[in-house]
């Protein structure tokens, strides 16, 4: 999840994973996923980070 210049990483199944936090940062004010959203295999990229997309 890219938020400004910060990249947030969520890993389901890990002790620090919080599904509510994922929903909070990935859903926009209209109730839809924030744009841009890209799915590559099991990985979701929400928001824009050129570094994350290049990796």
C-alpha positions in Angstrom: 0.0 0.0 0.0 1.5 3.3 -1.1 0.4 6.3 1.0 2.3 9.5 -0.1 5.9 8.6 -0.2 5.4 5.8 2.4 4.9 2.2 1.5 2.9 0.0 3.9 3.2 -3.8 3.7 0.6 -6.1 5.2 1.2 -9.8 5.5 -1.8 -12.0 6.3 -1.1 -14.7 8.9 1.6 -12.7 10.6 1.1 -11.6 14.3 1.1 -7.9 13.4 -1.6 -8.2 10.6 -4.7 -6.2 11.2 -7.5 -6.7 8.6 -9.3 -3.6 9.8 -6.2 -1.4 9.2 -5.9 -2.9 5.6 -9.5 -1.9 4.9 -9.0 1.5 6.4 -6.1 2.4 4.2 -7.2 0.7 1.0 -10.8 1.8 0.7 -11.4 5.4 -0.5 -14.1 7.9 0.6 -16.5 6.6 -2.1 -16.3 3.1 -0.7 -14.3 1.7 -3.6 -10.6 0.6 -3.7 -8.2 3.5 -4.0 -6.8 4.0 -7.5 -4.6 2.7 -8.9 -5.0 -0.9 -7.7 -3.0 -3.7 -9.3 -3.1 -7.4 -8.5 0.0 -9.5 -9.4 -0.5 -13.1 -8.3 -1.4 -13.0 -4.6 0.1 -9.5 -4.2 -2.1 -6.4 -4.3 -0.6 -2.9 -4.9 -2.9 -0.1 -3.9 -1.8 3.5 -4.6 1.2 4.5 -6.7 4.8 3.9 -5.8 7.2 3.7 -8.7 9.8 1.8 -6.5 7.2 -0.8 -5.5 6.0 -1.3 -9.1 9.6 -1.7 -10.3 10.4 -4.3 -7.7 
